[in-house]
């Protein structure tokens, strides 16, 4: 399993789930205080991401200027 850095956090696949691997100190995710290691990302701006590769998820996040995350704390 590997992880990819996007928006101040690393994301990783675990089965069909996309999880926050770690929060980058000083990054966007840490500054927002909304995401935590182990959280599952459910959708980004209305796009369900369950089953997507982490590379596709990061591509989606880079293409969107304003990102709305829906996640659940694990």
C-alpha distances in whole Angstrom, upper triangle without the diagonal:
4,7,10,14,16,20,19,16,12,11,7,7,8,10,13,13,12,12,13,11,14,17,19,22,25,23,24,22,23,27,27,26,24,21,19,16,14,17,16,17,19,21,22,26,26,24,21,18,16,15,14,11,11,13,15,15,16,19,20,21,22,25,26,28,29,25,26,23,23,21,21,21,19
4,7,10,13,17,16,13,10,9,6,8,10,12,14,13,12,11,12,10,12,15,16,19,22,20,21,19,21,24,24,24,23,19,18,15,14,16,16,16,19,20,21,24,25,23,21,17,17,15,14,11,9,10,14,14,13,16,18,18,19,22,23,25,26,23,24,22,22,20,21,21,19
4,7,10,13,13,10,6,5,5,8,10,13,14,13,10,9,9,7,9,12,13,16,19,16,17,16,17,21,21,20,20,16,15,12,12,14,14,14,17,18,18,21,23,20,19,16,16,15,13,10,7,9,12,11,11,14,16,15,16,19,20,22,23,20,21,18,20,18,19,19,18
4,6,10,10,8,5,6,7,10,13,16,16,14,11,11,10,9,10,12,12,15,17,14,15,14,16,19,19,20,19,16,16,14,14,15,15,14,17,17,16,20,21,19,19,15,16,16,13,10,7,7,10,9,8,11,13,12,13,16,17,19,20,17,19,17,19,18,19,20,19
4,7,7,6,4,6,9,13,16,19,18,16,13,12,10,9,9,9,9,12,13,11,12,11,13,16,16,17,17,14,14,13,15,15,15,14,17,17,16,19,21,19,19,16,18,18,15,13,9,9,12,11,8,11,13,11,11,15,16,17,18,16,18,16,18,17,19,19,20
4,6,6,6,7,11,14,17,19,19,16,12,12,10,11,11,10,10,13,13,10,9,9,12,14,14,16,15,13,14,14,15,15,15,13,16,15,13,15,18,17,17,15,17,18,15,13,9,9,11,9,6,9,10,8,8,12,12,13,14,12,14,13,16,15,18,18,20
4,6,8,10,13,16,19,22,21,18,14,13,11,12,11,9,9,12,11,7,6,6,10,11,11,13,12,11,13,14,16,15,15,13,16,15,12,14,18,17,18,16,18,20,17,16,13,13,14,11,8,11,11,8,8,12,11,11,11,10,12,11,15,15,18,18,20
4,7,10,13,17,19,22,22,19,15,13,10,11,9,6,5,8,8,4,5,5,7,9,10,11,12,10,11,12,14,14,15,14,18,17,15,18,21,20,20,18,20,22,19,18,14,15,16,14,11,14,15,11,12,15,15,15,14,13,15,13,16,16,18,17,19
4,6,10,13,16,19,19,16,12,10,7,7,6,4,5,9,10,7,8,6,8,11,11,12,11,9,9,9,11,11,12,12,15,16,14,17,20,19,19,16,18,19,17,16,12,13,15,12,10,14,15,12,13,16,16,16,16,14,15,13,15,14,15,15,16
4,7,10,13,16,16,14,10,8,6,5,5,7,8,11,13,11,12,10,12,15,15,15,14,11,11,9,10,11,12,12,15,16,15,19,21,19,18,15,16,17,15,13,9,11,13,11,10,13,14,12,14,17,17,18,19,16,17,15,16,15,16,15,16
4,7,10,13,13,10,7,5,5,5,7,9,11,15,17,14,14,12,14,17,16,16,15,11,11,9,9,10,9,9,12,13,13,17,18,16,15,12,13,13,11,10,6,9,11,9,8,12,13,11,14,16,17,19,18,15,16,13,14,13,14,14,14
4,7,10,10,8,6,5,6,6,9,12,14,18,20,17,17,15,17,20,20,19,18,14,13,11,9,11,10,10,13,14,15,19,20,17,16,12,12,11,10,8,6,9,11,10,10,14,15,14,16,19,20,22,22,18,19,16,16,14,15,15,14
4,6,7,6,5,6,9,9,13,16,18,21,23,21,21,18,20,23,22,22,20,16,15,13,11,12,10,10,12,14,15,19,19,17,14,11,9,8,8,7,6,10,11,10,12,15,15,16,18,20,21,23,23,20,20,17,16,14,15,16,14
4,6,5,6,7,10,10,14,17,20,23,26,23,23,20,22,25,24,23,21,17,16,13,10,11,10,11,13,16,18,21,21,19,16,13,10,9,11,10,10,14,15,14,16,18,19,19,21,23,24,26,26,22,22,18,17,15,15,15,13
4,5,8,10,14,14,18,21,23,27,29,26,26,23,25,28,27,26,23,20,19,17,14,14,11,13,13,16,18,22,21,18,15,12,9,8,10,10,11,15,15,15,17,19,19,20,23,25,25,28,27,24,23,20,19,16,16,17,15
4,7,10,13,15,18,21,23,27,29,26,25,22,25,28,26,25,22,19,19,17,14,14,10,11,11,13,15,19,18,15,12,9,6,4,7,9,10,14,13,12,15,17,17,18,21,22,22,25,25,21,20,17,16,14,15,17,15
4,6,10,12,15,17,20,24,26,23,22,19,21,24,22,21,18,15,15,14,11,10,7,8,8,11,13,17,16,14,11,8,5,6,8,9,10,13,13,11,14,17,16,16,19,21,21,23,22,19,18,14,13,11,11,13,12
4,7,9,12,14,17,20,22,19,18,15,18,21,19,19,16,13,13,12,9,8,6,6,8,10,11,15,15,13,11,7,7,8,8,8,7,11,11,8,11,14,13,13,16,18,18,20,20,16,15,12,12,10,11,12,12
4,6,9,11,14,18,20,17,16,13,15,18,17,16,14,10,10,8,6,6,4,6,9,11,13,17,17,16,13,11,10,11,11,11,9,13,14,11,12,16,15,14,17,20,19,21,20,16,16,12,12,9,10,10,9
4,6,7,11,14,16,13,13,10,12,15,14,13,11,8,7,5,5,5,6,7,11,13,13,17,18,17,16,13,13,15,14,13,10,13,15,12,12,16,15,14,16,19,18,20,19,15,15,12,12,10,11,10,10
4,7,10,13,16,14,15,12,13,16,16,15,14,10,9,5,6,8,10,11,15,16,17,20,22,20,19,16,16,16,16,14,11,14,16,14,13,17,18,16,18,21,21,22,22,19,19,16,16,13,14,13,12
4,6,9,12,11,12,10,10,14,14,13,13,9,7,5,8,10,12,13,17,18,18,21,23,22,21,18,19,20,19,17,14,16,18,16,15,18,19,17,18,22,21,22,21,18,19,16,17,15,15,13,13
4,6,9,8,9,6,6,10,11,10,11,8,7,6,10,11,13,14,17,18,18,20,23,22,22,19,20,22,20,19,15,17,19,16,15,18,19,16,17,21,20,20,19,17,17,15,17,15,15,14,15
4,6,5,8,7,7,10,12,12,13,11,11,10,14,14,17,17,20,21,19,22,25,24,24,22,23,24,22,20,17,18,20,17,15,18,19,16,17,20,20,20,19,17,19,17,19,18,19,17,18
4,6,9,9,6,9,11,11,14,12,12,12,16,17,19,19,23,24,22,24,27,27,27,25,26,28,26,24,20,21,24,21,19,22,22,19,19,23,22,21,21,19,21,19,22,20,21,19,20
4,7,8,6,7,10,11,14,13,14,15,18,19,21,20,24,24,22,24,27,27,27,26,27,29,27,25,22,22,24,21,19,22,22,18,18,22,21,19,19,18,20,19,22,21,22,21,22
4,6,5,6,9,10,12,11,13,14,17,17,19,17,21,20,18,20,23,23,24,22,24,26,23,22,19,19,21,18,15,18,18,15,15,18,17,16,16,15,17,16,19,18,20,19,21
4,6,5,6,9,10,10,12,14,17,16,17,16,19,18,15,17,20,20,21,20,22,24,22,21,18,19,19,16,14,17,16,12,13,16,14,13,12,11,13,13,16,16,18,18,20
4,6,5,6,7,6,8,10,13,12,14,13,16,16,14,16,19,19,20,18,20,22,20,20,17,18,19,15,14,17,16,13,14,17,15,15,13,11,12,11,13,13,15,14,16
4,5,5,8,7,8,10,14,13,16,16,19,19,18,20,22,23,23,22,23,25,24,23,19,21,22,19,17,20,20,16,18,21,19,18,17,15,15,14,16,15,16,15,17
4,5,8,10,11,14,17,16,19,18,21,20,18,20,23,24,24,23,25,28,26,25,22,23,24,21,19,21,21,17,18,21,19,17,15,14,15,15,17,17,18,17,20
4,5,8,10,14,16,14,16,15,18,17,16,17,20,21,22,21,23,26,24,24,21,22,23,19,18,21,19,16,17,20,17,16,13,12,12,12,14,14,15,15,18
4,6,8,11,14,12,15,15,18,18,17,19,21,22,22,21,23,26,25,25,21,23,24,20,19,22,21,18,20,22,20,19,17,15,14,13,14,13,14,12,15
4,7,10,12,10,12,12,14,15,14,16,18,19,19,18,20,23,22,22,20,22,22,18,18,21,19,16,19,21,18,18,15,13,11,9,10,9,10,10,13
4,7,9,7,9,9,12,13,13,16,18,18,17,16,17,20,19,19,16,19,19,16,16,19,18,15,17,20,18,18,16,13,12,9,10,8,9,8,11
4,6,6,9,11,14,16,16,19,21,21,19,18,18,20,20,20,17,20,21,17,17,21,20,17,20,23,21,21,20,17,16,13,13,10,10,7,9
4,6,9,11,14,17,17,21,22,21,20,18,17,19,19,18,15,18,20,17,17,20,20,18,20,23,22,23,22,18,18,15,15,12,11,9,8
4,6,9,12,15,17,20,21,20,18,16,15,17,17,17,14,18,19,16,17,21,20,18,21,24,23,24,23,19,18,15,14,10,9,7,6
4,6,9,12,14,17,18,17,15,14,13,15,16,16,14,18,18,15,16,19,18,16,20,22,21,22,20,16,15,11,10,7,6,5,5
4,6,9,12,15,15,14,12,10,9,12,13,13,12,16,16,12,14,17,16,15,19,20,19,21,19,16,14,10,9,6,6,7,7
4,6,8,11,12,11,9,7,8,11,11,12,11,14,13,10,12,15,13,12,15,17,16,18,16,12,11,7,6,4,7,9,10
4,7,10,9,9,6,6,6,10,11,13,13,15,14,11,14,16,13,13,17,18,16,18,16,13,11,8,5,5,7,11,12
4,7,6,5,4,5,8,11,10,13,13,15,12,9,12,14,11,11,14,15,13,15,13,10,8,6,5,7,10,14,15
4,5,5,7,7,10,13,12,14,13,14,12,9,10,11,8,8,11,11,9,12,10,7,6,5,6,9,13,15,18
4,6,8,10,13,16,15,17,16,17,14,12,13,13,9,9,12,11,8,10,8,6,5,7,8,12,15,18,21
4,6,9,12,15,14,17,17,18,15,13,15,15,11,12,15,14,12,14,12,10,8,9,9,12,15,18,21
4,6,9,12,11,13,14,15,12,10,13,13,9,11,14,13,11,14,13,11,10,10,10,12,15,19,20
4,6,9,9,12,13,15,12,10,13,14,11,12,16,15,14,17,16,13,12,10,9,11,13,17,18
4,6,5,8,9,11,9,7,11,12,10,11,14,15,14,17,17,13,13,11,10,11,13,16,17
4,6,9,10,13,11,10,13,15,13,14,18,18,18,21,20,17,16,13,12,11,13,15,15
4,7,9,12,10,10,13,15,14,16,19,19,19,23,22,19,19,16,15,15,16,18,18
4,6,8,6,7,10,11,10,13,15,16,16,20,20,17,17,15,15,15,17,19,19
4,5,5,6,9,10,11,13,14,16,17,20,21,18,19,17,17,17,18,20,20
4,5,5,6,9,10,11,12,14,16,18,19,16,17,15,16,15,17,18,18
4,5,5,6,9,10,11,12,15,17,19,16,18,17,18,18,21,22,22
4,5,5,6,9,10,11,13,16,17,15,16,15,17,17,20,22,22
4,5,5,6,9,10,11,14,15,12,13,12,13,14,16,18,19
4,5,5,6,9,10,13,14,11,14,13,15,15,18,20,21
4,5,5,6,9,12,14,12,15,15,17,18,21,23,24
4,6,5,7,10,11,10,12,12,14,16,19,21,23
4,5,5,8,9,7,10,10,13,14,18,20,21
4,6,7,10,9,13,13,17,18,21,23,25
4,7,9,9,13,14,17,19,23,25,27
4,6,6,9,11,15,17,21,23,25
4,6,10,13,16,19,22,24,27
4,7,10,13,16,20,21,24
4,6,10,12,16,18,21
4,7,10,13,16,19
4,6,10,12,15
4,7,10,13
4,7,9
4,6
4
